[in-house]
Amino acid sequence: MKKLVISIIILSQLFIIMILEMPKDIIKNNNYNINILKENGSLNMVSAIVLDYRFYDTFFEILVFTVTIIGISYFMKFFQTSKYEFTEPSIILKVFAPVMFPITLLLGFYNILTGHLYPGGGFNSGIIFGTGVLSLAIIKKYEEIEEVFEKSKIEEIKVFIPMLIIIYALIGKIFFGEYFINFFPKLTPGSIFSGGSAVMLNSFIAFEVFGGSWTILYQFIKHRGLL
């Protein structure tokens, strides 16, 4: 009951803040003539829109994904652990999976660092990381996967990512007068850190997507044969 009351109070306060922040007048949008290179520093226009001009949309997409993963983790606890015995994979998988894993890590980090310069970004980087983990899960026993999953604390860490993004939003509001404003230095267009907060936000998103995909993978392996 106490948790329910606290949750209602917090949600009510958030709702009031959203009402207070609603624009009172219809104002002409001056961003039709935006200069992305000057204002954002990203060569990738999509990245500039997703991580800057329309980051509200991106943030709520992250929240929806996070809540979904939390729900999966919670309800899967009511299933019994699978008793299936591990089947030795083929020699092809044993050779291919260890090679695939470092390649996916390299591509994932590259996508994070250059997502604002070329096609890429946090969402697909997280999926690439998850694909690398999937390649190893094919050849590993469930007990080994469980040990790595539990030690990494990834299920707990990924819950803090939305909080870090909220802190980023509050810093923008307190010091620059606007939520989610890209207050990082833009630097020279074409350089790694030219998109202001792009690399940081892509890193947050990539870790959230990667953590979520790993959680789903772990839960499905743990309860395989029961779903």
C-alpha angles and dihedrals in degrees: 000000000000092000090049092053092048091048092051091049093050093046091048091052091049090050091051091050090051091050092049092049094053112114111256096206135037104253125191110252107241094186094087086091096044120156103215096187091053100039101034109013095220121133089200107076093196091056091051091053096044096044100034124012095034102024091129088071092047093049094053090047087056091049092051090050092048094050090048092054092047089051092050092049092049100047095041088064088074091063121086119249112261117256095201115137119237115258117211110246123232121272089250092061092044090056098037101047099058089048093047095052101064090041092056091047091052093048091046095053091044090053091051094050096044102031091109092049103043136010107302139074144158102309098054091038089059090051091049090053090048090052089055091053090047090055090056093043089061092065101032129087118246091246091057092049091048092051093052092044094051095045094048092059086209093145090060097040096053090060089065094056094082088048091055090050090050089052088051089052093049093050089055092050096045099044104024104027099243136080117244092005113164098240097161118109109273097210123183115335109250097035122112095254097035095111095068106224093005097106093046094048093044088052091052092048093045092052092047093051092042092048091048094049090048091050092051091046092050094048093048092049091047092053101031114149092029099076 
